[in-house]
Amino acid sequence: MSDQTTGHRRQTSPLDDDDLLGEILARVPLQPSSLLRISIVCKRWQRLVSGEWFRHRLCAHHRKAPLLGYFHLSTIFNDVVFNPIMEPPDRIHPRRFLPGRALPAAGQDIELLGCRHGRVVFTNISAITVFVCDPVTGGYARLAVPPEFPKLFINGTVLCAAGEQGHVHGACHSSPFKVVMVSMFTEDRRPMACVYSSDWPIVGSSTLIGHALCWLISSGSQDEDEDGYIPVPYGVLEFDLDRNILTITKGPPINHMVGWGQIVKTIDGHVGFATLLYQTLGSLQVWHGNVNCSDTADLHSIFGLQEIRRHGIFGYDEDDNVIFIYSYEGDSRLFMLQLDTMQFKMHYETIGRRYPTMCHPFRSFYTAAGLNSLEIPTELSQSKPQT
């Protein structure tokens, strides 16, 4: 009797345990289509990967959100535009990530300031208002610029302010955030900073190095004033997020650079500076601030280009130490160059003859990928979860 009962008893599998199955599924590659493929296996798997519990487990395992694309300001349409960089079926439709209601509220004269930890910040220069947008949820916050700030030449950035142990940036939709605004163009030409926090009841691009936000600044004078303040031709404006202290340090001794260079993070975690040299087109120079020395690389040999008529640095991904380089050789091209290995990816083989604006990399754990958001094969888009 006992043997018959045992024979008819349903055999269980380790995968019947939701916790164990969740641990296994959290180890899939971070491509957006991976979770979409999992969700159509059966309704139980779809329920697992759609929950908040699974999102936290996915973040905890992978520790770093994937680079989905970048935002830039369309000067033609006065619009903040998302450009995906992944290939199908992981390529997210450009219309999926939009600042939503924030753009109509901002109106005209938009300036894109930065993008970090899943949020985008831009300003309406004429109205002196700063907007913080979550492209995934479509939500946004409106912040007033202090009256002490000048109406022009405002720079700033946004970052996650979550303080809990083990927090992983990239799915910070419900986390508190900070907005740091700076300006060098006050009446006495001294730097000014303002910090907003969503935790408080009153409510060029930067580079985050350690616990400090860094901007490159320029001044035409090297004369010391009565307080010992020395404006340098190329300086680094640093805002310490822990101590709320604003300082200026001497910048790189680089002359004849093309346009505006980019502050980067050196391999040992210090402040560096990357620039393209005007005198020798096709030469990339990287300055290491902690040892005050520079390395030079030939972009002709790296990119395999015979001639470079003009070029420029148009963005930086601080998580992977990748700079975005625009190059013009009859047609315009956009390269992504990893500074540690000097390996590159050509994002746009040709973008016509238009000159790009600054690229602001966007990283996020994209766990809500819908069928209409990805450029996926027809057979996958028509699949439905099994019961």
C-alpha positions in Angstrom: 0.0 0.0 0.0 2.8 2.3 0.9 4.6 1.5 -2.3 1.5 2.3 -4.4 1.0 5.6 -2.7 4.6 6.5 -3.3 4.4 5.5 -6.9 1.4 7.9 -7.6 2.9 10.8 -5.6 3.9 13.8 -7.7 7.6 14.1 -8.0 8.8 17.6 -7.1 11.7 19.5 -8.8 14.1 22.0 -7.3 12.7 24.5 -9.8 9.3 24.4 -8.1 10.9 26.6 -5.4 10.3 30.2 -6.5 13.4 31.4 -4.5 15.7 28.9 -6.1 14.3 29.6 -9.6 14.6 33.3 -9.1 18.3 32.9 -8.1 18.9 30.9 -11.4 17.0 33.4 -13.6 18.8 36.3 -12.1 22.0 35.0 -13.7 20.9 35.4 -17.3 22.7 38.0 -19.4 21.6 41.6 -18.9 20.4 42.0 -22.5 16.7 43.3 -22.4 15.6 40.5 -24.7 16.8 37.8 -22.2 14.0 38.6 -19.7 11.5 38.9 -22.5 12.4 35.3 -23.6 12.1 34.1 -20.1 8.7 35.7 -19.6 7.1 33.7 -22.5 8.2 30.3 -21.2 5.2 30.1 -18.8 3.0 32.4 -16.7 4.8 31.5 -13.5 8.2 32.6 -15.0 6.5 35.7 -16.3 5.2 36.5 -12.8 8.7 35.9 -11.3 10.6 38.2 -13.6 8.0 41.0 -13.4 8.2 41.4 -9.7 10.1 44.0 -7.6 11.7 41.1 -5.7 13.3 39.8 -8.8 14.5 43.2 -9.9 16.4 43.6 -6.6 17.9 40.1 -7.0 19.0 40.9 -10.6 20.7 44.1 -9.5 22.4 42.4 -6.5 23.9 39.7 -8.8 25.1 41.7 -11.7 26.1 44.9 -9.6 26.3 47.2 -12.7 23.5 48.2 -15.0 24.1 47.7 -18.8 24.6 50.7 -21.1 21.4 50.9 -23.1 22.2 54.0 -25.1 22.7 57.8 -24.6 20.7 60.9 -24.6 21.5 64.0 -26.6 19.8 67.3 -27.3 18.3 67.6 -30.8 19.1 71.2 -31.8 16.7 70.9 -34.8 13.6 69.9 -32.8 14.7 71.3 -29.4 14.1 67.9 -27.9 15.9 65.4 -25.6 16.4 62.3 -27.7 17.4 58.7 -26.8 19.8 56.8 -29.0 20.0 53.1 -28.5 23.4 51.4 -28.9 22.5 47.7 -28.6 21.8 45.5 -31.7 18.4 43.8 -32.3 16.8 42.0 -30.6 18.1 44.0 -27.6 17.8 47.4 -29.3 15.3 49.5 -27.4 13.1 51.8 -29.6 14.2 55.4 -29.3 10.6 56.5 -28.4 10.6 54.2 -25.4 12.7 56.5 -23.3 11.3 60.1 -23.4 11.3 62.8 -20.8 7.5 62.6 -21.0 5.6 65.4 -19.5 8.7 67.3 -18.5 9.4 68.6 -22.0 6.1 70.3 -22.6 6.5 71.8 -19.1 10.0 73.0 -19.9 9.0 74.7 -23.2 11.8 76.3 -25.3 15.5 77.0 -24.6 16.3 73.5 -23.3 19.8 72.6 -22.3 20.7 69.0 -21.4 22.9 68.9 -18.4 23.6 65.3 -17.6 22.4 61.7 -17.1 23.3 59.4 -14.2 21.9 56.5 -12.2 18.8 56.2 -14.4 17.8 59.9 -14.4 18.2 62.8 -16.8 18.5 66.4 -15.8 18.0 69.4 -18.1 17.2 73.1 -17.7 15.0 75.7 -19.2 17.4 78.6 -19.5 14.7 81.3 -20.0 12.6 80.2 -17.1 15.6 79.3 -14.8 14.1 75.9 -13.9 15.7 72.5 -13.6 13.9 69.3 -14.5 14.8 65.8 -13.3 13.2 63.1 -15.3 13.0 59.3 -15.0 12.8 58.0 -18.6 11.7 54.6 -17.6 8.7 55.7 -15.5 8.0 59.0 -17.2 7.9 60.8 -13.9 9.7 64.1 -13.3 10.4 66.8 -10.7 10.7 70.6 -11.2 13.3 72.5 -9.3 13.7 76.3 -9.1 17.2 77.8 -9.6 18.2 80.0 -6.7 17.9 83.8 -7.5 21.6 84.2 -6.6 22.6 82.1 -9.7 23.1 84.0 -13.0 20.6 83.4 -15.7 23.2 81.8 -18.0 26.1 79.4 -17.8 24.5 77.0 -15.3 25.9 73.5 -15.2 24.8 70.6 -13.1 24.1 66.9 -12.8 21.9 64.4 -11.0 22.8 61.3 -9.0 21.1 58.7 -6.8 21.2 59.5 -3.0 20.3 56.0 -1.8 22.3 55.2 1.3 21.3 51.7 2.2 24.0 49.1 2.2 24.3 47.0 -0.9 22.4 49.4 -3.1 23.1 49.0 -6.8 22.6 51.9 -9.1 20.6 51.3 -12.3 17.1 50.7 -10.9 16.8 53.7 -8.7 13.2 54.8 -9.7 12.0 55.0 -6.1 15.3 56.0 -4.5 16.0 59.6 -3.4 18.2 61.7 -5.6 20.4 64.8 -5.5 20.8 67.6 -8.0 24.0 69.6 -7.9 24.2 72.9 -9.8 27.3 75.0 -10.2 28.2 78.2 -11.9 31.5 80.1 -12.4 29.9 83.2 -13.8 29.0 85.2 -10.7 29.9 88.9 -10.3 33.2 88.1 -8.6 33.9 85.1 -10.9 34.0 82.7 -8.0 32.3 79.3 -8.2 28.9 78.9 -6.7 27.1 75.6 -5.9 23.7 74.5 -4.9 22.5 71.1 -3.8 18.9 69.8 -3.9 17.8 66.6 -2.3 14.5 64.9 -2.8 14.8 63.8 0.9 14.5 67.5 2.0 11.1 69.2 2.4 12.3 72.1 0.2 13.0 71.2 -2.8 29.4 70.6 -19.7 28.9 67.5 -18.2 30.3 66.4 -14.9 32.4 63.3 -14.0 31.9 61.4 -10.7 35.2 60.3 -9.3 35.0 58.7 -5.9 32.8 61.0 -3.8 33.4 64.1 -5.8 31.7 65.6 -8.9 34.2 67.2 -11.3 33.8 69.8 -14.0 36.4 71.4 -16.3 36.6 75.2 -16.1 38.4 77.8 -18.1 39.7 81.2 -17.3 41.9 83.6 -19.3 43.8 84.9 -16.3 46.5 83.5 -14.1 46.9 86.5 -11.8 46.6 85.9 -8.1 44.1 88.1 -6.3 44.3 89.4 -2.7 42.8 86.2 -1.3 45.3 84.0 -3.0 42.8 82.6 -5.5 44.4 81.7 -8.8 42.2 81.3 -11.8 43.9 78.7 -14.1 43.6 78.4 -17.9 42.2 74.8 -17.4 41.1 74.0 -13.9 39.1 71.3 -12.3 36.1 72.4 -10.2 35.4 69.7 -7.6 32.3 69.4 -5.4 32.8 67.0 -2.4 29.4 65.2 -1.9 30.3 64.1 1.6 31.5 67.5 3.0 29.6 69.8 0.6 32.9 71.7 -0.2 33.6 73.3 -3.5 37.3 73.6 -4.6 39.3 74.4 -7.7 42.5 72.6 -8.5 45.0 73.2 -11.3 44.1 71.5 -14.5 46.2 69.8 -17.2 49.0 71.6 -18.9 47.6 71.0 -22.4 47.6 73.7 -25.1 46.1 73.7 -28.6 43.3 71.3 -27.8 40.3 70.8 -30.0 37.2 72.2 -28.5 36.4 71.2 -24.9 38.1 68.2 -23.5 36.7 65.6 -21.0 37.5 64.9 -17.4 38.0 61.1 -17.1 38.8 58.6 -14.3 42.3 57.2 -14.4 42.9 53.5 -13.9 43.9 54.1 -10.3 40.8 56.2 -9.6 42.2 59.7 -9.8 41.3 62.7 -11.9 42.4 62.6 -15.5 41.8 64.6 -18.6 41.3 63.5 -22.3 41.6 65.9 -25.2 42.2 65.8 -28.9 45.1 67.9 -30.1 44.6 70.6 -32.7 48.2 70.7 -34.0 48.2 67.0 -34.9 44.7 65.9 -35.9 44.0 62.4 -34.9 46.1 62.5 -31.7 44.4 61.7 -28.4 46.2 62.9 -25.2 45.2 61.7 -21.7 46.6 63.5 -18.7 47.0 61.7 -15.3 46.5 64.3 -12.6 48.1 62.3 -9.7 51.4 62.0 -11.5 51.2 65.0 -13.8 52.1 63.2 -17.0 50.4 62.5 -20.3 50.0 59.6 -22.7 49.3 60.1 -26.5 47.6 57.7 -28.8 47.2 57.9 -32.6 43.6 57.6 -33.6 44.5 56.9 -37.2 45.9 53.5 -36.4 43.3 52.7 -33.7 40.3 53.5 -35.9 41.9 52.5 -39.2 41.3 56.0 -40.7 43.6 57.4 -43.4 42.5 61.0 -42.8 40.7 62.9 -40.1 39.6 66.4 -41.1 38.0 67.3 -37.8 37.1 65.5 -34.6 35.9 66.1 -31.1 35.0 64.4 -27.8 31.3 64.3 -27.2 30.7 62.2 -24.1 32.0 59.9 -21.5 30.8 56.8 -19.7 32.4 56.9 -16.3 31.4 53.3 -15.4 33.4 51.7 -18.2 35.8 54.6 -18.9 34.7 55.0 -22.5 34.8 58.3 -24.4 32.6 59.1 -27.4 34.6 60.5 -30.3 33.2 62.2 -33.3 35.3 62.0 -36.5 34.7 63.6 -39.8 36.3 61.9 -42.9 33.9 62.9 -45.7 31.1 61.4 -43.6 30.6 61.8 -39.8 31.2 58.8 -37.5 30.8 58.3 -33.8 33.3 56.0 -32.0 33.2 54.6 -28.5 36.8 54.2 -27.2 37.7 52.3 -24.0 40.6 54.3 -22.6 42.2 51.4 -20.6 42.4 48.9 -23.5 42.1 51.4 -26.5 39.5 49.0 -28.0 36.6 50.7 -29.8 33.1 50.2 -31.2 31.8 52.3 -34.1 28.3 53.3 -33.0 27.4 55.1 -36.2 29.4 54.3 -39.3 27.9 57.4 -40.9 25.7 60.1 -39.5 25.8 62.3 -42.6 27.4 65.7 -42.3 25.6 66.9 -39.2 27.7 67.8 -36.1 26.5 65.9 -33.0 25.8 67.4 -29.6 27.0 66.0 -26.3 26.2 62.4 -25.6 25.0 61.5 -22.1 25.2 57.7 -21.5 22.1 56.0 -20.0 22.4 52.8 -17.9 19.5 51.0 -16.4 18.3 47.5 -15.4 15.6 47.2 -18.0 13.3 44.7 -16.5 10.0 46.1 -17.9 10.8 45.4 -21.6 7.6 45.2 -23.5 7.0 43.7 -27.0 6.6 47.2 -28.4 9.9 48.5 -26.9 12.3 46.1 -28.5 13.2 45.5 -32.1 12.7 41.7 -31.9 12.0 38.9 -34.4 8.4 38.4 -35.5 8.2 34.9 -34.2 9.3 36.0 -30.7 6.9 39.0 -30.6 3.9 36.7 -31.5 4.8 34.2 -28.7 2.6 34.0 -25.6 3.4 32.6 -22.1 2.4 28.9 -21.7 0.1 28.0 -18.9 
